[in-house]
């Protein structure tokens, strides 16, 4: 089940617009702090908006909920 399906009617209607506006005008988290590890959680902090972004010490990169461009590129180049 998608997150959008779990939202009430009005929220389901306005969420796509909020996501689009946030993408266009929101913070793109370009200025990040060093890595902090507190109570077993590693993260970086956006110096512009203060958002905490999860960080993988194993992969040495930010943890993203959407596929990275590198992952999509490798899917396109894979021979079937």
Buried (B, 14 or more C-beta within 10 A) or exposed (E): EEEEEEEEEEEEEEEEEEEEEEEEEEEEBEEBEEBEEEEEEBBBBBEEEEBEBEBEEEEEEBEEEEEEEEEEEEEEEEEE
